[in-house]
Amino acid sequence: MIKIAVLVSGNGSNLQALIDANLSGQIVGVLSNKADAYALERAQKANIATAVISHKDFPTREVFDEAMHQQLLAWEVDVVILAGFMRILTPTFVNKWQGKMLNIHPSLLPAYKGVNTHQRVLNTGDRLHGCTVHFVTAELDSGQSIAQSAISVKEHDTVASLANRVHRLEHFIYPQVAEWLCNGQLTWKDGQAYFRNQVLKDPIRFASW
């Protein structure tokens, strides 16, 4: 059985969606850089091991990332899933988990990499918004996109309303992609994603909401 670790920094709604999905893989640990992250409580209620490694306790990002890496090795993890983990990872760490680490981003990548995506969509007047699950690479929000789901931006949408609606998309598609990685339908070889043994040229698009 595939062993999964989830990295979190906050509320953990995506972690909850992964827990509730009853994946064929097992979430063996939840790691947070913040001791007060509510996601840790979600994990504990599900009898999942937790660890707190504060970035403030380390002199450099590299040393912090190595401490996280050692915890993942201790849990004998196969797959790492980022679920609201608010730290930029070093290339050294990312390369150790290349093809084994997923992230979800609240935009239709490659548009709107980085933060404040909902406000930026409103500022530009885009008609579509959504989320993307992608493999993690050293360049921020630039790993190969695996799946996307979109919503129509409404005339009276706000940052809060967009965030709530995109979260609902996230909670649907993230567990699905995680399951594909667990059951072997999604694989990574030589810097390329494969889905059901075929090169994944474009992200799989779930129905727009």
C-alpha positions as CSV (number, residue, x, y, z in Angstrom):
1,M,0.0,0.0,0.0
2,I,1.3,3.5,-0.9
3,K,2.2,5.5,2.1
4,I,1.3,9.2,2.0
5,A,2.4,12.2,4.0
6,V,0.5,15.5,3.8
7,L,2.2,18.8,4.4
8,V,0.0,21.6,5.9
9,S,0.2,25.0,7.3
10,G,-3.4,26.0,8.1
11,N,-7.0,24.9,8.3
12,G,-6.6,21.7,6.3
13,S,-9.8,21.5,4.3
14,N,-8.0,19.7,1.5
15,L,-6.5,17.3,4.0
16,Q,-10.0,16.6,5.3
17,A,-11.1,15.9,1.7
18,L,-8.2,13.4,1.3
19,I,-9.1,11.7,4.6
20,D,-12.7,11.4,3.7
21,A,-11.9,10.0,0.2
22,N,-10.7,6.7,1.7
23,L,-7.8,6.5,-0.8
24,S,-6.3,3.2,-1.7
25,G,-3.1,4.6,-0.3
26,Q,-2.7,5.3,3.5
27,I,-2.0,8.7,5.0
28,V,0.6,7.8,7.5
29,G,1.6,11.3,8.6
30,V,0.7,15.0,8.6
31,L,3.5,17.4,8.9
32,S,3.1,21.1,9.7
33,N,5.4,24.1,10.0
34,K,2.9,25.7,12.4
35,A,1.9,24.1,15.7
36,D,-1.5,25.9,15.7
37,A,-2.6,24.6,12.3
38,Y,-6.1,23.2,12.6
39,A,-5.1,20.6,10.1
40,L,-3.2,18.8,12.9
41,E,-6.4,18.4,14.8
42,R,-8.1,16.9,11.8
43,A,-5.3,14.4,11.5
44,Q,-5.4,13.5,15.2
45,K,-9.2,12.9,15.0
46,A,-8.5,10.5,12.1
47,N,-5.7,8.7,14.2
48,I,-3.0,9.9,11.8
49,A,0.5,10.6,13.1
50,T,1.5,14.3,13.2
51,A,4.7,16.2,13.4
52,V,5.5,19.9,13.8
53,I,8.7,21.2,12.4
54,S,8.8,25.0,12.6
55,H,10.8,26.8,10.0
56,K,11.6,29.4,12.6
57,D,13.8,26.9,14.4
58,F,16.3,26.5,11.5
59,P,18.9,28.9,10.2
60,T,18.2,28.3,6.5
61,R,15.5,26.9,4.2
62,E,17.9,24.1,3.3
63,V,18.3,22.9,6.9
64,F,14.6,23.1,7.5
65,D,13.8,21.1,4.4
66,E,16.3,18.5,5.3
67,A,14.6,18.1,8.7
68,M,11.3,17.6,6.9
69,H,12.9,15.1,4.6
70,Q,14.2,13.1,7.5
71,Q,10.7,13.0,9.0
72,L,9.2,11.7,5.7
73,L,11.9,9.0,5.6
74,A,11.0,8.0,9.2
75,W,7.4,7.6,8.1
76,E,8.6,5.5,5.1
77,V,6.6,7.8,2.8
78,D,6.1,7.0,-0.9
79,V,4.1,10.1,-1.9
80,V,4.0,13.7,-0.6
81,I,0.9,15.8,-0.9
82,L,1.0,19.6,-0.3
83,A,-2.3,20.8,1.2
84,G,-2.0,24.5,2.0
85,F,1.7,24.3,2.9
86,M,2.8,27.9,2.8
87,R,6.6,27.5,2.4
88,I,8.5,27.6,-0.8
89,L,10.5,24.3,-1.0
90,T,14.2,24.2,-2.0
91,P,15.3,22.6,-5.2
92,T,17.2,20.0,-3.2
93,F,14.1,18.9,-1.4
94,V,11.9,19.0,-4.5
95,N,14.4,16.9,-6.5
96,K,14.3,14.2,-3.8
97,W,10.6,13.8,-4.3
98,Q,10.4,14.5,-8.0
99,G,7.4,12.7,-9.5
100,K,6.1,11.8,-6.1
101,M,4.9,15.2,-4.8
102,L,1.6,16.9,-5.7
103,N,0.3,20.4,-5.1
104,I,-3.0,22.1,-5.9
105,H,-3.1,25.7,-6.9
106,P,-6.1,28.0,-7.0
107,S,-5.9,29.1,-10.6
108,L,-6.0,27.6,-14.1
109,L,-2.2,27.3,-14.5
110,P,-0.1,28.5,-16.2
111,A,-2.2,31.6,-15.4
112,Y,-1.8,33.3,-12.1
113,K,1.1,31.6,-10.5
114,G,1.9,32.6,-6.9
115,V,-0.5,34.2,-4.4
116,N,-3.7,36.3,-4.4
117,T,-5.1,34.5,-7.4
118,H,-8.7,35.3,-6.7
119,Q,-8.1,39.1,-6.5
120,R,-6.0,39.0,-9.6
121,V,-8.7,37.2,-11.6
122,L,-11.2,39.9,-10.5
123,N,-8.7,42.7,-11.4
124,T,-8.3,41.4,-14.9
125,G,-11.9,40.5,-15.6
126,D,-11.3,36.9,-16.6
127,R,-14.5,34.9,-17.2
128,L,-13.0,31.6,-16.0
129,H,-11.2,30.7,-12.8
130,G,-10.5,27.4,-11.1
131,C,-7.8,25.1,-9.7
132,T,-5.0,22.9,-11.0
133,V,-3.4,19.8,-9.5
134,H,0.3,19.6,-10.6
135,F,3.5,17.8,-9.9
136,V,5.9,19.9,-7.9
137,T,9.1,21.1,-9.5
138,A,11.7,23.5,-8.3
139,E,10.1,26.4,-10.1
140,L,7.1,27.7,-8.2
141,D,3.7,26.5,-9.6
142,S,5.4,25.3,-12.8
143,G,5.3,21.5,-12.6
144,Q,3.3,19.6,-15.1
145,S,-0.4,20.1,-14.7
146,I,-2.4,16.9,-14.2
147,A,-6.0,18.0,-13.8
148,Q,-8.0,21.2,-13.8
149,S,-11.6,22.2,-13.0
150,A,-13.1,25.6,-13.7
151,I,-15.9,27.9,-12.6
152,S,-17.4,30.9,-14.4
153,V,-16.7,34.2,-12.7
154,K,-20.0,35.9,-11.9
155,E,-20.6,39.6,-12.1
156,H,-21.0,40.0,-8.3
157,D,-18.2,37.6,-7.3
158,T,-15.8,38.7,-4.5
159,V,-12.5,37.3,-3.4
160,A,-14.4,35.4,-0.7
161,S,-17.1,34.0,-3.0
162,L,-14.5,32.9,-5.5
163,A,-12.3,31.3,-2.8
164,N,-15.3,29.3,-1.5
165,R,-16.3,28.0,-4.9
166,V,-12.8,27.1,-5.9
167,H,-12.3,25.3,-2.7
168,R,-15.2,23.1,-3.5
169,L,-13.5,22.2,-6.8
170,E,-10.3,21.5,-5.0
171,H,-12.0,19.1,-2.6
172,F,-13.4,17.2,-5.5
173,I,-10.4,16.9,-7.9
174,Y,-7.5,16.6,-5.4
175,P,-8.5,13.3,-3.9
176,Q,-9.2,12.0,-7.4
177,V,-5.7,12.8,-8.6
178,A,-4.2,11.5,-5.4
179,E,-6.0,8.2,-6.0
180,W,-4.6,8.0,-9.5
181,L,-1.1,8.3,-8.1
182,C,-1.9,5.7,-5.4
183,N,-3.4,3.1,-7.8
184,G,-0.8,3.5,-10.5
185,Q,-2.9,5.2,-13.2
186,L,-0.8,8.3,-12.8
187,T,3.0,7.9,-13.1
188,W,6.1,9.9,-13.7
189,K,9.0,8.9,-15.8
190,D,12.0,10.9,-17.2
191,G,10.4,14.2,-16.4
192,Q,7.1,13.4,-17.9
193,A,3.6,12.5,-16.5
194,Y,1.8,9.4,-17.8
195,F,-1.8,8.6,-17.4
196,R,-3.0,5.1,-17.9
197,N,0.4,4.4,-19.7
198,Q,-0.1,7.2,-22.2
199,V,1.9,10.5,-22.2
200,L,-0.2,13.2,-20.5
201,K,0.0,16.0,-23.0
202,D,-2.7,18.3,-21.5
203,P,-4.3,18.4,-18.1
204,I,-7.4,16.3,-17.6
205,R,-10.3,18.6,-17.4
206,F,-13.1,18.0,-15.0
207,A,-16.5,19.4,-15.8
208,S,-16.8,23.2,-15.2
209,W,-19.1,24.2,-12.4
